[in-house]
Amino acid sequence: MPLSKLGDNELSSDSTDFEYEEEDSDNCDFELEDEDSEDITSNGEEQLSNRNDETLGVSYTFPVSHTKMNTKTHRMIYKSVSLEDMEILLDKKVTALNSVLQLGNNTCLILLVKYKWNQDKLLEDYTNGNITNYGLVMELQKQEQRRSNIPLIKEVRDPKFTCHICFNNPSEGHPLTVFTLSSCDHPFCVDCYINYLKEANKDKKLLLRCPEPTCKQLITMSDLQKISNFEWDRKNQEKLREEQKCISAEQQSITEEEIKTRYQGDKLSSKLHDLNLDDISDSEDEDLIYPSHSEEKTDKAKCDTDNHSDPDFDTAITNFQQQIMEKERTEREHERNKTIASKYKLNLTENYCSAHYKYFKNCPIPNCDSMVMQVGFDSDKVGTLSEFVERKLVPTVVCTHKHRFCFNCLQEDHSPCPCSLAKEWEKKCKDDTETCHWLAANTKDCPHCSTPIEKNGGCNHMICFKCGFAFCWNCLQKWSLHYNDFNCTVYVGDADDAKKDQDKNKKLLRRYMFYFELFDNQKRSLDADKKLLRKFENNLRNIQERCGVSWIEALFYRESMDILFRARHELMWTYATMYYIGTKNSCELANAAQQLFSRNIEKLSRLFLDTKIEMIFKQRNKFLNYANLVEETRELLEETFLDYISKDQTKLI
């Protein structure tokens, strides 16, 4: 349908009257910056060799493009962004489109929403002349021309006027404030309009029209901003009046309290004057004048004792950075939902990211509102995420709050284990598949009823507890065929095959249990380190304040902690990866890199454990050296496993 007929359609975010064929394209139409967008081609090939990555704000899923064994990493290029960053990007996108169409920012924004952010399709229709004659564009252009001449918000005193939503009328001395779109003459009281827009924001509608049922005129961003500013100013005025009332009430309360204190003081002085002070001892005088002094000391001592005797007081672990992150997130949410316009912009941003879900992923960590934007790939053979994952590579990304996660499966970082193997490993650890392996390795099925039977004695004569069938444990034949308990007189090929299958299951079970114990042990060590070091971090801040050490000087401790946590997490997943590396292939390099990495991790962990909290700052250089050593061996381990995985030396077992 040509865009010129849009003016006659139902214009809402759920409208399906306007449809066009969406092209399944893997190319995203967003831009990094106006001056930097040319550095990355549409197929994702890197053109950044002569540019500083920090100027573009982009990152890579792997530190190098080739390993020491000359294996290509095909690394993904991404950028960590926030919703505020995306709002700025959308503003630039609308401005850039307006520079081409010359229709005004309000019109361009509505067109982008109507075209589901497909700018290429929009420009194609514009080039073909489908949106330049009449209809929606002409109406929106009229709005742009009339906006400067019509007051959108005004007071109505005519008692004949009626708001068609709440049916209120102005009365004498009480005018009604109304709001009217710049494109139509349908006034409604401003409170009804505000509630209407708030409900539309709750439903995340983007194409809003006049509340009049017969009117199809759209509410532009300028109209929305106008009524949003009015509501915000009115709230501030009401808040200011409430604060002034509170100040007046507080001043009045203080005045009454002062009068009461003075009255009680004069009354007490007159009573003391009537007494014979010479007959009163010092202790009695103290009790008379300060009757609650000793009680206050007792209560204070009791309070201090209670605080230090509380086990939660001693074992409380305060994650300062987590508190800061939650506080900042709360402030951002408040700003995003503060006004009608800010909430509408938030809905626009979320809708844009949802339309380009292949390129935008929310951080899966709870209470984190940051996103990661896929920019492209540093490869001439990989252009999409699916092609990247098919090579068993892990697209590990880091959000603005330093959370590491997989861009493909949206789980915590599981590198170097590919997504398919990580999913299979977690399934293997959670379900009862290994119970079946144990049954297959340690039991045999009754030849008559197939009930699993475990041999718990030395005799080969088995009797099924369920059906009573007697058979030989060695050959699984009837016991009546055997004339000697120690030799089977009848050879059956199927029984020999069953024994081979049982031996195979035993080997698989031993292999799984070996790597599972290593995986689980590393996971428990990671949890123990986190619990211990977070507690030390809380005590370290107290020493830092007491010794006057700056936050930057103490930063090495937190960085060393993060390096240790990441190293243990990555080592944990190397054990899962080793389970799937084929036994026929040589694994000496992988095992050597793994063992070296493990030893360096234990050195750093032992340093944290052995260093007293008072000696932390004196051991700064040692912490930095050990942490750097862990980082170097971690990078070596990543490259080694990448070499094995890229050669397709993994398989599902």
C-alpha positions in Angstrom: 0.0 0.0 0.0 1.5 3.4 -0.9 2.2 5.6 2.0 0.0 8.4 0.6 -3.1 6.5 1.8 -2.0 6.1 5.4 -4.0 9.2 6.5 -7.2 7.2 6.0 -6.1 4.2 8.1 -6.2 3.4 11.8 -2.9 4.8 13.2 -1.9 2.9 16.2 1.1 0.8 17.2 -1.0 -2.4 16.8 -2.3 -1.4 13.4 -1.9 -3.9 10.6 -3.4 -1.7 7.8 0.0 -0.7 6.5 2.2 -3.7 5.6 5.2 -4.1 3.4 7.4 -7.1 2.6 10.2 -7.2 5.0 13.5 -8.3 3.6 15.4 -10.8 5.7 18.7 -9.0 5.9 21.5 -9.6 8.3 22.7 -6.0 8.0 21.7 -3.6 10.6 21.0 0.1 9.6 22.4 1.7 12.8 25.6 3.7 12.8 28.3 4.2 15.4 29.0 7.8 14.7 28.6 10.0 11.6 32.3 10.3 11.1 33.1 6.6 12.0 30.3 4.7 10.2 32.4 4.4 7.1 35.1 2.4 8.9 32.9 -0.7 9.1 31.5 -2.2 5.9 28.0 -3.7 5.6 29.2 -7.2 5.7 31.1 -6.6 8.9 34.6 -6.7 7.5 36.9 -4.8 9.7 38.4 -1.6 8.3 39.8 -0.4 11.6 43.4 -1.3 11.3 44.6 2.4 11.3 42.1 3.6 13.9 42.1 3.6 17.6 39.4 1.2 18.9 38.7 3.4 21.9 37.7 6.3 19.7 35.0 4.2 18.2 34.1 2.7 21.6 34.1 -0.9 20.1 35.4 -4.1 21.7 36.2 -7.6 20.4 35.3 -11.0 21.6 38.9 -12.1 21.4 42.0 -10.0 22.1 43.9 -11.0 18.8 42.8 -11.8 15.3 45.1 -14.8 15.0 46.5 -17.2 17.6 50.2 -18.1 17.8 49.4 -21.2 15.7 47.9 -18.8 13.0 44.3 -19.8 13.7 41.8 -17.1 12.8 39.6 -16.1 15.7 36.9 -14.4 13.4 36.2 -12.2 16.4 33.0 -10.3 16.7 33.0 -6.5 17.0 30.5 -5.1 19.5 29.8 -2.0 21.5 28.4 -1.8 25.1 25.6 0.7 25.2 22.9 2.0 27.5 19.3 3.0 26.7 20.4 6.6 27.0 23.0 5.9 24.3 20.4 4.4 22.1 18.1 7.5 22.5 21.0 9.7 21.3 21.5 7.3 18.3 17.8 7.5 17.4 17.9 11.3 17.5 20.9 11.3 15.2 19.1 8.8 12.9 16.0 11.0 12.7 18.0 14.1 12.0 20.0 12.3 9.3 16.8 11.1 7.6 15.3 14.6 7.8 18.4 16.0 6.0 17.5 13.8 3.1 13.7 14.0 3.1 13.3 17.6 4.4 10.0 16.7 6.0 10.7 17.7 9.6 11.9 15.6 12.5 8.4 14.9 13.7 7.4 13.5 10.3 10.5 11.5 9.9 10.1 9.9 13.3 6.5 8.8 12.6 7.6 7.4 9.2 10.4 5.4 10.8 8.0 3.9 13.3 5.4 3.2 10.7 8.1 1.5 8.5 9.2 -0.5 11.5 12.6 1.3 11.4 13.3 0.0 7.9 15.0 3.1 6.6 16.0 1.5 3.3 12.3 0.7 2.5 11.3 4.2 3.5 13.9 5.8 1.2 12.9 3.4 -1.6 9.3 4.5 -1.4 10.4 8.1 -1.2 12.5 7.8 -4.3 9.6 6.1 -6.2 7.4 9.0 -5.4 4.9 7.1 -3.1 5.1 9.5 -0.2 5.4 13.0 -1.7 1.9 13.9 -3.0 -0.7 13.9 -0.2 -2.0 11.8 2.7 0.0 11.3 5.8 3.0 13.4 4.8 0.9 16.4 3.8 -1.0 16.3 7.1 2.2 16.1 9.1 3.6 19.0 7.2 0.5 21.0 7.9 1.1 20.3 11.6 4.7 21.6 11.3 3.4 24.8 9.8 0.5 25.4 12.2 2.4 24.6 15.4 4.0 28.0 15.9 0.7 29.8 15.5 -1.6 27.8 17.8 -1.3 27.7 21.6 -1.6 24.0 22.4 -2.5 24.6 26.1 -4.9 27.3 27.1 -7.6 28.1 29.6 -11.3 27.9 28.6 -13.9 30.0 30.5 -16.9 29.4 28.3 -19.4 27.4 30.4 -20.8 25.8 27.2 -17.5 23.9 26.6 -17.5 20.3 27.7 -14.6 17.9 27.8 -15.9 14.8 26.0 -13.8 12.5 28.2 -14.7 13.6 31.8 -17.7 15.8 30.8 -16.5 18.7 33.0 -17.4 22.3 32.3 -15.7 25.5 33.2 -17.4 27.4 36.0 -17.3 31.0 37.0 -13.9 31.7 38.6 -12.7 28.2 37.8 -11.5 28.0 34.2 -10.7 24.6 32.6 -7.2 24.1 31.2 -7.4 22.2 27.9 -4.9 20.8 25.4 -5.4 20.7 21.6 -3.3 19.1 18.9 -1.7 21.5 16.5 -3.3 19.6 13.6 -6.9 19.4 14.7 -9.5 21.4 16.8 -10.5 18.8 19.4 -9.7 20.2 22.8 -9.8 18.0 25.9 -9.0 19.0 29.5 -5.3 18.6 30.2 -5.8 16.1 33.0 -7.7 13.7 30.6 -5.1 14.1 27.9 -2.3 13.4 30.4 -4.1 10.2 31.6 -4.7 9.2 28.0 -1.0 9.5 27.2 0.1 7.7 30.3 -2.1 4.7 29.5 -0.8 4.7 26.0 2.8 4.7 27.4 1.9 1.7 29.6 0.7 -0.2 26.6 3.9 0.9 24.8 2.0 2.4 21.9 4.1 4.5 19.6 1.7 5.9 17.0 -0.8 7.9 19.1 -3.7 9.8 17.7 -6.2 12.3 18.9 -8.6 11.0 21.6 -11.6 12.1 19.4 -12.9 8.8 18.0 -13.6 10.3 14.5 -10.2 12.0 14.3 -7.2 10.3 12.8 -4.6 13.0 13.4 -1.3 11.8 15.0 0.3 13.2 18.1 3.8 14.3 17.2 6.8 14.3 19.4 6.5 18.1 19.7 2.9 17.8 20.9 3.9 15.2 23.4 6.8 17.3 24.7 4.5 20.3 25.2 2.0 18.6 27.4 4.8 16.7 29.2 6.6 19.9 30.1 3.3 21.3 31.3 2.7 18.4 33.6 6.3 18.5 34.9 6.1 22.2 35.7 2.8 21.7 37.5 4.2 18.9 39.6 7.2 21.1 40.6 4.9 23.9 41.6 2.8 21.6 43.7 5.9 20.1 45.3 7.2 23.6 46.0 3.9 24.6 47.7 4.0 21.4 49.8 7.6 22.1 50.9 6.6 25.6 51.9 3.7 24.2 54.0 6.1 21.8 55.7 8.6 24.5 56.5 5.9 26.7 58.0 4.5 23.8 60.1 8.0 22.9 61.3 8.7 26.5 62.3 5.4 26.6 64.1 6.3 23.3 65.9 9.7 24.6 66.9 8.1 27.7 68.4 5.7 25.7 70.5 8.5 23.4 71.7 10.6 26.3 72.8 7.7 27.8 74.7 7.1 24.4 76.4 10.8 24.0 77.3 11.0 27.5 78.8 7.9 26.9 80.8 9.1 23.6 82.2 12.5 25.1 82.9 11.0 28.0 84.9 8.8 25.6 86.8 11.8 23.3 87.7 13.9 26.3 88.9 11.2 27.6 91.2 10.8 24.1 92.8 14.6 23.8 93.3 14.7 27.3 94.9 12.1 26.2 97.5 14.3 23.2 98.5 17.2 23.3 101.0 20.1 22.4 98.7 22.5 22.0 101.6 20.7 18.9 102.7 21.1 17.2 99.3 24.3 15.2 98.6 26.1 15.5 95.3 24.9 12.1 94.2 21.4 12.9 95.0 21.7 16.3 93.3 23.0 14.5 90.2 20.1 12.1 90.2 17.6 14.9 90.7 18.9 17.2 88.0 19.9 14.4 85.5 17.7 11.5 86.2 18.3 9.8 82.8 22.0 10.3 82.5 23.1 6.9 83.9 20.3 5.2 82.0 21.5 6.7 78.7 25.0 5.3 79.3 23.6 1.9 80.2 21.4 1.9 77.1 24.3 3.0 74.9 26.6 0.2 76.3 23.8 -2.3 75.8 23.3 -1.2 72.2 27.0 -1.5 71.5 27.1 -4.9 73.1 24.2 -6.0 71.0 25.7 -4.8 67.8 29.0 -6.6 68.3 27.3 -9.8 69.6 25.1 -10.0 66.6 26.6 -12.6 64.2 25.2 -10.8 61.2 27.1 -7.7 62.2 30.4 -9.5 62.0 29.7 -11.6 58.9 27.9 -9.0 56.9 29.4 -8.7 53.4 28.9 -5.4 51.7 29.5 -5.3 48.0 30.1 -1.6 47.4 30.1 -1.7 43.7 26.9 -3.7 43.6 25.2 -1.0 45.8 26.5 1.8 43.5 25.2 -0.1 40.4 21.7 -0.6 42.0 21.6 3.0 43.0 22.6 4.3 39.6 20.0 1.9 38.0 17.3 3.3 40.2 18.2 6.8 39.3 18.2 6.0 35.6 14.8 4.3 35.9 13.5 7.3 37.7 14.7 9.6 34.9 13.3 7.4 32.2 9.9 7.4 33.7 9.9 10.9 35.1 7.8 12.5 32.4 5.4 11.5 29.6 8.0 12.4 27.0 10.8 10.5 28.7 8.7 7.4 29.0 7.6 7.6 25.3 11.3 7.9 24.3 12.0 4.8 26.4 9.3 2.9 24.5 10.7 4.1 21.2 14.2 2.9 22.1 13.0 -0.5 23.3 10.9 -0.9 20.2 13.9 -0.1 18.0 16.1 -2.6 19.8 13.4 -5.2 19.6 13.1 -4.6 15.8 16.9 -5.2 15.6 17.0 -8.1 18.1 19.7 -9.8 16.2 22.1 -6.9 16.9 21.0 -5.8 20.4 21.0 -8.1 23.5 20.1 -7.1 27.0 22.5 -8.1 29.7 21.1 -11.3 31.4 22.5 -10.4 34.8 19.6 -9.5 37.2 19.3 -5.7 38.0 21.5 -4.8 35.0 19.9 -2.6 32.3 22.8 -2.3 29.9 22.9 -3.7 26.4 25.4 -4.9 23.9 25.2 -3.9 20.2 26.7 -6.2 17.6 28.7 -4.1 15.0 30.2 -6.7 12.7 33.0 -9.3 12.5 36.7 -9.1 12.0 36.6 -11.7 9.3 36.2 -12.1 5.6 34.5 -15.5 6.1 32.1 -14.8 8.9 29.3 -12.2 8.5 26.5 -13.4 10.9 26.3 -14.6 14.4 25.0 -18.0 13.3 28.1 -18.5 11.1 30.3 -17.5 14.0 28.6 -20.0 16.4 28.8 -22.8 13.7 32.6 -22.6 14.0 32.2 -23.4 17.7 33.4 -20.0 18.7 32.1 -18.3 21.8 30.8 -14.6 21.4 31.7 -13.5 24.9 30.9 -9.8 25.5 31.1 -7.4 28.4 28.4 -4.9 29.2 28.9 -1.4 30.6 28.8 -2.8 34.1 31.6 -5.3 33.4 29.3 -8.3 33.3 30.5 -11.1 31.0 28.0 -13.2 29.1 27.5 -15.1 25.9 25.9 -13.0 23.1 24.4 -16.1 21.5 22.8 -18.1 24.3 22.5 -15.1 26.8 24.1 -17.2 29.6 27.0 -16.4 31.8 30.4 -16.6 30.0 31.2 -20.3 29.3 34.3 -19.8 27.1 36.2 -21.7 25.8 33.3 -24.2 25.7 31.1 -23.7 22.6 27.4 -23.0 23.2 26.2 -26.4 22.0 28.7 -28.3 24.3 27.9 -26.0 27.2 24.2 -26.6 26.8 24.8 -30.4 26.6 27.1 -30.3 29.6 24.6 -28.5 31.8 21.9 -30.9 30.7 24.2 -33.8 31.6 24.9 -32.4 35.0 21.2 -31.6 35.8 19.2 -34.5 34.5 19.4 -38.3 35.1 21.4 -39.3 32.1 24.4 -40.1 34.3 22.2 -42.2 36.5 21.4 -44.2 33.4 25.1 -44.5 32.7 25.7 -45.9 36.3 22.9 -48.4 35.8 24.4 -49.5 32.5 27.9 -49.8 34.0 27.0 -51.5 37.2 23.9 -53.5 36.5 22.5 -56.1 34.0 19.0 -56.5 32.8 17.1 -59.7 33.6 16.9 -61.7 30.3 13.3 -62.5 31.1 11.7 -59.2 32.3 14.5 -56.7 31.7 14.6 -55.5 35.3 18.0 -54.0 36.3 19.9 -56.2 38.7 23.0 -55.3 40.6 25.5 -58.0 41.6 26.3 -57.5 45.3 27.9 -60.9 46.0 30.5 -63.3 44.6 28.2 -65.9 43.2 27.3 -65.8 39.5 23.9 -67.5 40.1 21.4 -64.6 39.8 17.7 -64.9 40.6 15.5 -62.0 39.5 13.5 -60.6 42.5 10.7 -59.6 40.2 10.0 -62.6 38.0 12.1 -65.3 39.7 14.1 -66.1 36.6 17.5 -67.8 37.3 20.4 -66.9 35.0 24.2 -66.7 34.9 25.8 -63.3 35.5 28.5 -63.9 33.0 26.6 -65.1 29.9 23.0 -64.1 30.9 21.8 -67.6 30.0 19.5 -69.9 32.0 21.2 -71.2 35.1 20.0 -74.8 34.3 22.3 -74.9 31.3 25.4 -74.5 33.5 27.0 -77.6 35.0 29.8 -75.7 36.6 29.5 -72.5 38.5 32.8 -71.1 37.3 32.7 -71.8 33.6 29.9 -71.1 31.1 29.4 -74.1 28.8 27.4 -72.1 26.3 29.0 -69.3 24.4 26.6 -66.6 23.1 27.8 -63.7 20.9 25.1 -61.3 22.1 26.4 -61.7 25.7 29.9 -60.8 24.6 28.6 -57.7 22.8 26.7 -56.8 26.0 29.9 -57.1 28.0 31.6 -54.7 25.5 28.8 -52.2 25.8 29.1 -52.4 29.6 32.8 -51.8 29.5 32.2 -48.8 27.2 29.7 -47.4 29.6 32.1 -47.8 32.5 34.8 -45.9 30.7 32.3 -43.1 29.8 31.2 -42.9 33.4 34.7 -42.8 34.8 35.6 -40.0 32.2 32.5 -38.0 33.1 33.0 -38.3 36.8 36.6 -37.3 36.5 35.8 -34.0 34.7 32.6 -33.4 36.7 34.5 -33.5 40.0 37.1 -31.1 38.6 34.3 -28.8 37.3 32.4 -29.0 40.6 35.5 -28.4 42.7 36.4 -25.3 40.8 32.9 -24.0 41.1 33.0 -24.5 44.9 36.4 -22.8 45.0 35.0 -19.9 43.1 32.1 -19.5 45.5 34.4 -19.7 48.5 36.7 -17.1 47.1 33.9 -14.7 46.4 32.5 -15.1 49.9 35.9 -14.6 51.5 37.1 -11.8 49.4 33.9 -9.8 49.4 34.1 -9.8 53.2 37.8 -8.7 53.1 36.8 -5.9 50.7 34.4 -4.5 53.3 37.1 -4.5 55.9 39.6 -3.1 53.4 37.4 0.0 52.9 37.5 0.7 56.7 41.3 0.4 56.7 41.5 2.6 53.6 39.5 5.3 55.3 41.5 5.0 58.5 44.9 5.2 56.7 43.9 7.9 54.2 44.5 5.7 51.1 42.7 6.9 48.0 40.3 4.9 46.0 42.7 4.7 43.1 45.5 3.4 45.2 43.3 0.6 46.5 42.0 -0.3 43.0 44.6 -3.0 42.5 42.8 -5.2 45.1 39.5 -5.1 43.3 41.2 -5.7 39.9 43.1 -8.7 41.3 39.8 -10.1 42.7 38.1 -9.7 39.3 41.0 -11.5 37.6 40.8 -14.3 40.1 37.1 -14.7 39.7 37.2 -14.7 35.9 40.2 -17.2 35.9 38.4 -19.7 38.1 35.2 -19.4 36.0 37.1 -20.0 32.8 39.2 -22.8 34.2 35.9 -24.4 35.4 34.6 -24.5 31.8 37.9 -25.9 30.4 37.1 -29.1 32.3 33.8 -29.3 30.6 35.5 -28.7 27.2 38.1 -31.4 27.9 35.3 -33.9 28.4 34.3 -33.4 24.7 37.8 -33.3 23.2 38.3 -36.6 21.4 40.6 -39.0 23.1 42.2 -40.0 19.8 43.7 -36.5 19.4 46.7 -35.3 21.2 45.8 -33.1 24.2 49.2 -32.6 25.7 49.3 -28.8 24.9 45.8 -28.3 26.3 46.6 -30.3 29.4 49.9 -28.4 30.0 48.2 -25.0 29.5 45.4 -26.1 31.8 47.8 -27.2 34.6 49.9 -24.1 34.3 46.8 -21.9 34.5 45.5 -23.8 37.5 48.8 -23.4 39.4 48.9 -19.7 38.9 45.3 -19.4 40.0 46.1 -21.2 43.2 49.1 -18.9 43.8 46.9 -15.8 43.6 44.2 -17.4 45.7 46.7 -18.4 48.4 48.1 -14.8 48.4 44.7 -13.5 49.2 44.2 -16.1 51.9 47.7 -15.6 53.6 47.9 -11.9 53.4 46.5 -10.1 56.5 44.1 -7.3 55.8 46.5 -4.8 57.5 49.3 -5.8 55.1 47.3 -5.6 51.9 48.7 -2.3 50.7 52.3 -3.3 51.4 51.8 -6.4 49.2 50.5 -4.3 46.3 53.3 -5.2 43.8 53.0 -8.9 44.6 49.3 -8.9 43.9 49.9 -7.1 40.6 52.6 -9.6 39.6 50.5 -12.6 40.4 47.4 -11.2 38.7 49.4 -10.4 35.6 50.8 -13.9 35.6 47.2 -15.3 35.8 46.1 -13.1 32.9 49.0 -14.2 30.7 48.4 -17.9 31.2 44.7 -17.3 30.7 45.3 -15.8 27.3 47.6 -18.7 26.5 44.9 -21.2 27.6 42.3 -19.5 25.4 44.5 -19.7 22.3 45.3 -23.3 23.0 41.7 -24.4 23.3 40.7 -22.3 20.3 43.3 -24.1 18.2 41.8 -27.5 19.2 38.2 -26.4 18.8 38.9 -24.7 15.4 40.3 -28.0 14.1 36.9 -29.7 15.0 38.5 -31.9 17.7 35.4 -31.9 19.9 32.4 -34.2 19.8 29.3 -35.0 21.7 29.8 -38.0 23.9 
